Amino acid sequence: MSLPQTAILQAAILQTERLTLRPLLPGDAEAYAAMRYHPEVARWLLPAAGDPLEASRAAIARYAASWRERGYAPWGVFRDGRLIGHAGLNFVAEFGETEVLWSLHPDAWGHGFATEAARAALAFGFDTLGLSLIFAMTKPDNLASQAVMKRLGLSYRKDVVYRGIEAVWFEIARETFEAAKAGAKPTTPT
């Protein structure tokens, strides 16, 4: 028996020190399109064809399906009630693993919001969902995202190609995340 949509939404809302993370709703499509298809943001993401508003509506529908089926998907990231980006967890079938991802409007860059939102997503993935490993990937020249990955405790593991795009793969195991949370010095697997 699946949970009603309202129950999923209520369970999936997270509050961090400065942000609200909640599933995106159809009414968020216009603000989401303005963030996701901003030229400075889009250059780091997989290309999307077609009308940005329609693509945003389709993405929000995919995320809603993932919330129903898996209990997780990317959240909208809100600051003072305004959508500033998305962040969260995404199952990547091609790799059979879950990634942590984030993308923020350029107006929100440089304030630590990506780290704050992604840290909440990692905690949700490990503590609530019981995942054993979470990865992140980005284009090799996206040094800002790689810096966030390192701040979160993820370690570089390999180069990959995802949907025709070269990327670097970073990951973190639950044990490493838990050790970092507890203040212990994590051990690096060999």
SERO-4910 file (N, C-alpha, C, O; in steps of 0.05 Angstrom, whole numbers):
BEGIN
 pado doro    nc1    nc2    nc3   cac1   cac2   cac3    cc1    cc2    cc3    oc1    oc2    oc3
  Met    A     17    -24      0      0      0      0     18     25      0     35     28     17
  Ser    A     14     43    -19     30     66    -20     18     89     -4     -7     90      0
  Leu    A     35    106      6     26    129     22     12    150      4     20    152    -19
  Pro    A     -7    164     14    -19    185     -1      2    207     -6     20    211     10
  Gln    A     -1    222    -28     18    243    -35     22    263    -13     45    271     -8
  Thr    A      1    271      2      5    291     23     22    280     46     38    294     58
  Ala    A     19    254     52     36    242     73     65    241     65     82    245     81
  Ile    A     70    235     39     97    234     29    109    262     31    132    265     40
  Leu    A     94    282     23    105    309     24    111    318     52    132    330     57
  Gln    A     93    312     71     98    321     99    122    307    110    137    319    125
  Ala    A    126    281    105    149    266    115    175    275    102    196    272    114
  Ala    A    173    286     79    197    292     63    207    321     66    226    328     52
  Ile    A    194    337     82    203    365     85    224    366    107    220    357    129
  Leu    A    247    378    100    269    381    119    274    411    123    272    427    104
  Gln    A    281    418    147    289    445    154    318    444    163    324    430    182
  Thr    A    335    460    150    363    463    159    364    490    174    344    503    178
  Glu    A    388    498    180    392    523    195    380    547    179    368    565    191
  Arg    A    384    547    152    376    570    136    357    563    113    347    581    100
  Leu    A    352    537    109    338    529     85    314    511     92    313    498    113
  Thr    A    295    510     74    273    491     74    277    474     49    279    484     27
  Leu    A    277    448     53    279    428     31    252    414     30    244    401     49
  Arg    A    239    416      7    213    402      4    210    393    -25    222    405    -43
  Pro    A    194    372    -29    189    363    -56    178    386    -73    161    401    -63
  Leu    A    187    387    -98    176    407   -116    148    400   -124    141    376   -127
  Leu    A    131    420   -127    103    417   -135     99    429   -163    115    445   -172
  Pro    A     77    421   -176     72    432   -203     73    463   -203     81    475   -223
  Gly    A     64    476   -182     64    505   -181     91    517   -179     94    542   -182
  Asp    A    112    501   -175    140    510   -173    153    511   -201    176    520   -203
  Ala    A    139    501   -222    152    497   -247    165    522   -259    187    521   -270
  Glu    A    152    544   -257    163    569   -269    188    578   -255    208    584   -268
  Ala    A    188    578   -228    212    586   -213    234    565   -217    258    572   -218
  Tyr    A    226    540   -219    247    519   -223    260    522   -250    284    519   -253
  Ala    A    244    528   -271    255    532   -298    274    555   -298    295    554   -311
  Ala    A    267    577   -284    285    600   -283    312    594   -270    332    605   -278
  Met    A    312    576   -250    337    568   -238    352    548   -255    375    552   -262
  Arg    A    338    526   -262    351    503   -276    362    511   -304    382    500   -312
  Tyr    A    348    529   -318    357    536   -345    371    563   -346    376    573   -368
  His    A    378    574   -323    395    598   -323    422    589   -337    432    568   -330
  Pro    A    432    605   -355    456    597   -370    480    589   -353    494    570   -360
  Glu    A    484    602   -331    507    595   -313    502    569   -298    522    556   -290
  Val    A    477    561   -295    471    536   -282    471    513   -303    483    492   -298
  Ala    A    458    518   -325    454    497   -346    481    487   -357    482    465   -365
  Arg    A    501    504   -356    527    495   -367    539    472   -352    556    457   -363
  Trp    A    531    468   -327    542    446   -311    524    421   -311    532    400   -300
  Leu    A    500    423   -322    481    401   -321    478    387   -348    487    398   -368
  Leu    A    465    364   -347    460    351   -373    442    369   -390    424    382   -380
  Pro    A    447    369   -415    430    386   -433    402    375   -433    397    351   -432
  Ala    A    383    394   -435    355    387   -437    344    400   -462    349    423   -468
  Ala    A    329    384   -477    317    394   -502    289    405   -497    276    397   -477
  Gly    A    281    423   -514    253    432   -513    250    457   -495    269    469   -486
  Asp    A    225    463   -491    217    487   -476    225    483   -446    218    463   -434
  Pro    A    239    502   -434    247    499   -406    224    495   -387    227    480   -368
  Leu    A    202    509   -391    179    505   -373    168    477   -374    162    465   -354
  Glu    A    165    467   -399    155    440   -402    175    419   -391    167    400   -378
  Ala    A    201    424   -395    221    406   -384    221    406   -354    225    386   -341
  Ser    A    216    430   -342    214    432   -313    190    417   -302    191    404   -282
  Arg    A    167    420   -316    143    405   -308    148    375   -309    140    360   -291
  Ala    A    162    366   -330    168    337   -333    187    328   -310    183    307   -299
  Ala    A    207    345   -304    225    337   -282    210    336   -256    215    317   -240
  Ile    A    193    355   -250    178    354   -225    160    330   -224    157    318   -203
  Ala    A    148    321   -246    132    297   -247    150    272   -242    141    254   -227
  Arg    A    174    272   -253    192    249   -248    200    248   -219    201    227   -207
  Tyr    A    206    271   -207    213    272   -179    190    262   -162    194    247   -143
  Ala    A    165    270   -168    142    261   -153    139    231   -155    133    218   -135
  Ala    A    144    220   -178    143    190   -181    164    177   -164    159    156   -152
  Ser    A    188    188   -163    209    177   -147    203    179   -117    209    160   -102
  Trp    A    191    201   -109    182    203    -81    163    180    -74    165    167    -53
  Arg    A    144    175    -92    124    153    -87    138    126    -88    132    109    -71
  Glu    A    155    121   -107    167     94   -111    190     88    -93    192     66    -83
  Arg    A    207    108    -88    232    103    -73    233    116    -45    248    108    -28
  Gly    A    216    136    -42    217    151    -17    238    173    -17    244    185      4
  Tyr    A    249    179    -40    268    201    -42    270    211    -71    264    196    -90
  Ala    A    279    236    -74    283    249    -99    295    276    -93    297    283    -69
  Pro    A    303    292   -112    312    319   -106    290    336    -94    266    333   -102
  Trp    A    297    353    -76    279    372    -64    283    399    -78    303    404    -90
  Gly    A    263    416    -75    267    444    -81    281    456    -56    275    449    -34
  Val    A    300    474    -61    314    487    -39    302    515    -37    304    531    -56
  Phe    A    291    522    -14    278    547    -10    292    563     12    300    552     33
  Arg    A    296    589      7    307    607     27    288    630     29    282    644     10
  Asp    A    278    634     54    258    656     59    234    653     39    224    673     29
  Gly    A    225    629     35    202    623     18    207    624    -12    188    620    -27
  Arg    A    231    630    -21    238    633    -49    254    609    -58    273    601    -45
  Leu    A    247    597    -81    262    575    -93    289    585   -102    290    602   -120
  Ile    A    310    574    -91    337    581   -100    352    559   -114    374    563   -124
  Gly    A    340    535   -114    354    512   -127    341    486   -121    318    485   -112
  His    A    355    465   -127    347    438   -120    370    423   -108    393    429   -115
  Ala    A    365    404    -92    385    387    -79    372    362    -69    348    362    -64
  Gly    A    387    341    -66    375    317    -55    388    292    -66    411    292    -74
  Leu    A    372    271    -66    381    245    -74    367    236    -99    343    242   -103
  Asn    A    381    222   -116    371    213   -141    382    186   -148    407    182   -148
  Phe    A    365    166   -152    375    140   -160    382    140   -189    366    149   -206
  Val    A    407    132   -195    417    132   -223    418    103   -232    436     88   -225
  Ala    A    398     95   -248    396     67   -257    420     57   -271    428     34   -268
  Glu    A    433     75   -287    456     66   -303    479     56   -285    495     39   -293
  Phe    A    480     66   -260    501     58   -242    490     41   -219    506     29   -204
  Gly    A    464     39   -216    452     23   -195    458     35   -167    458     20   -147
  Glu    A    463     61   -166    470     74   -140    454    100   -138    442    110   -157
  Thr    A    455    111   -114    442    136   -108    462    159   -107    483    156    -94
  Glu    A    456    181   -120    474    204   -120    462    226   -103    437    228    -99
  Val    A    479    242    -91    471    267    -79    477    289    -99    498    289   -112
  Leu    A    458    307   -103    462    328   -123    452    354   -113    437    356    -93
  Trp    A    461    375   -126    452    402   -119    457    420   -143    474    415   -160
  Ser    A    441    441   -144    444    461   -165    429    485   -154    406    484   -147
  Leu    A    442    508   -154    431    532   -143    432    555   -164    450    556   -181
  His    A    413    573   -162    414    597   -178    439    613   -171    447    613   -148
  Pro    A    452    625   -191    477    640   -185    475    661   -163    495    666   -149
  Asp    A    451    672   -159    448    691   -137    453    678   -110    458    692    -90
  Ala    A    450    651   -108    453    637    -83    481    624    -80    487    611    -60
  Trp    A    498    628   -100    525    616    -98    542    631    -77    539    654    -72
  Gly    A    561    616    -66    580    628    -48    571    633    -19    584    647     -4
  His    A    548    622    -12    537    626     15    537    600     32    527    600     54
  Gly    A    547    578     21    546    552     35    520    538     33    516    517     47
  Phe    A    501    547     17    475    534     15    477    506      3    463    488     12
  Ala    A    494    502    -17    497    476    -30    507    456     -9    497    433     -7
  Thr    A    527    463      6    538    445     27    516    439     48    513    416     56
  Glu    A    502    459     56    481    456     77    459    437     67    451    419     82
  Ala    A    450    441     43    428    424     32    438    396     27    424    377     33
  Ala    A    462    393     15    473    367      9    479    351     35    475    327     36
  Arg    A    488    365     56    493    351     81    467    340     92    466    318    103
  Ala    A    445    355     90    419    346     99    410    322     83    398    303     93
  Ala    A    416    323     57    408    300     39    424    275     46    413    253     47
  Leu    A    450    278     52    466    255     60    456    243     86    453    219     89
  Ala    A    449    260    106    438    250    131    412    235    127    408    214    139
  Phe    A    395    246    109    370    233    103    375    206     90    363    186     97
  Gly    A    394    205     71    400    180     57    412    159     76    404    135     74
  Phe    A    430    166     93    443    147    111    425    141    135    421    117    142
  Asp    A    416    162    149    402    157    174    373    149    171    363    132    186
  Thr    A    359    160    151    330    154    148    326    130    129    310    112    134
  Leu    A    340    131    106    336    110     86    354     86     89    348     65     79
  Gly    A    376     88    105    394     66    109    411     59     85    420     36     83
  Leu    A    417     78     68    434     73     45    462     67     55    470     78     76
  Ser    A    477     51     41    505     44     49    526     61     35    548     64     45
  Leu    A    519     72     12    538     88     -4    522    109    -19    500    104    -30
  Ile    A    533    133    -21    522    155    -37    544    167    -53    566    172    -42
  Phe    A    539    172    -78    560    184    -95    551    211   -105    527    219   -103
  Ala    A    570    226   -117    564    251   -130    582    252   -155    604    241   -155
  Met    A    572    265   -176    589    267   -199    585    295   -211    564    307   -209
  Thr    A    606    304   -225    605    330   -238    625    330   -261    642    312   -263
  Lys    A    623    350   -277    642    353   -299    670    359   -286    672    372   -265
  Pro    A    691    349   -299    718    352   -287    726    381   -282    742    385   -263
  Asp    A    716    400   -297    724    428   -292    705    443   -273    709    467   -269
  Asn    A    686    429   -261    668    442   -242    681    440   -214    673    424   -197
  Leu    A    701    457   -210    717    456   -185    700    465   -161    706    455   -139
  Ala    A    681    482   -165    664    491   -142    648    467   -131    646    464   -107
  Ser    A    636    451   -149    621    427   -139    640    407   -126    633    394   -106
  Gln    A    664    404   -138    683    385   -126    691    395    -98    695    378    -80
  Ala    A    693    421    -94    700    432    -67    677    425    -47    683    419    -24
  Val    A    652    427    -56    630    420    -39    632    390    -32    628    382     -9
  Met    A    637    373    -52    639    344    -47    660    339    -26    656    323     -8
  Lys    A    683    352    -28    705    348     -8    696    357     19    702    344     39
  Arg    A    683    381     21    673    391     47    654    371     60    653    369     85
  Leu    A    639    357     44    619    337     54    632    311     62    619    294     73
  Gly    A    658    307     55    672    283     62    672    262     40    682    240     45
  Leu    A    662    269     17    664    250     -6    692    250    -17    707    270    -15
  Ser    A    701    227    -27    728    224    -38    726    216    -67    708    201    -76
  Tyr    A    744    227    -83    746    220   -111    751    190   -114    768    179   -100
  Arg    A    737    177   -132    741    148   -137    749    142   -166    766    125   -171
  Lys    A    736    156   -186    741    148   -213    729    169   -232    714    186   -225
  Asp    A    737    166   -257    725    181   -279    704    164   -292    708    139   -294
  Val    A    681    175   -299    659    161   -312    649    177   -336    655    200   -339
  Val    A    633    163   -352    619    176   -373    589    171   -367    581    148   -365
  Tyr    A    574    193   -365    545    190   -359    530    204   -381    532    229   -384
  Arg    A    514    189   -395    498    200   -417    514    217   -436    506    238   -445
  Gly    A    538    206   -443    556    219   -462    573    241   -451    588    254   -466
  Ile    A    571    247   -425    585    269   -413    607    258   -394    601    241   -377
  Glu    A    632    267   -398    653    259   -380    649    271   -352    641    295   -350
  Ala    A    653    256   -331    649    265   -304    669    253   -285    681    232   -291
  Val    A    672    265   -262    688    254   -240    668    244   -219    647    256   -214
  Trp    A    674    221   -207    657    208   -188    670    210   -160    693    201   -157
  Phe    A    655    221   -141    663    221   -114    642    205    -98    619    202   -107
  Glu    A    650    193    -75    631    178    -60    637    179    -30    659    186    -22
  Ile    A    618    170    -15    621    168     14    605    144     24    582    140     15
  Ala    A    617    128     41    603    105     53    590    114     79    598    134     92
  Arg    A    569    100     87    555    107    112    574    108    136    572    126    152
  Glu    A    592     89    137    611     88    160    628    113    161    633    124    183
  Thr    A    637    123    139    653    147    138    637    171    146    646    188    161
  Phe    A    612    173    136    595    195    143    589    195    173    590    215    187
  Glu    A    583    171    184    577    169    213    602    176    230    599    190    250
  Ala    A    625    168    222    650    174    236    654    204    236    662    216    257
  Ala    A    650    217    214    653    246    212    633    261    229    640    280    242
  Lys    A    608    250    230    587    263    247    595    260    276    590    279    292
  Ala    A    607    238    283    614    233    311    640    247    319    648    248    342
  Gly    A    653    259    299    678    274    305    703    256    304    725    265    310
  Ala    A    699    231    297    722    212    295    736    217    268    724    226    248
  Lys    A    761    210    267    776    212    242    768    187    225    773    164    233
  Pro    A    755    192    202    747    169    186    771    155    173    791    166    168
  Thr    A    767    129    169    787    113    156    780    113    126    757    111    119
  Thr    A    800    113    110    796    113     81    798     84     71    819     71     76
  Pro    A    777     73     58    779     46     48    799     45     26    804     64     11
  Thr    A    812     22     23    832     18      2    821      1    -20    834     -4    -40
***
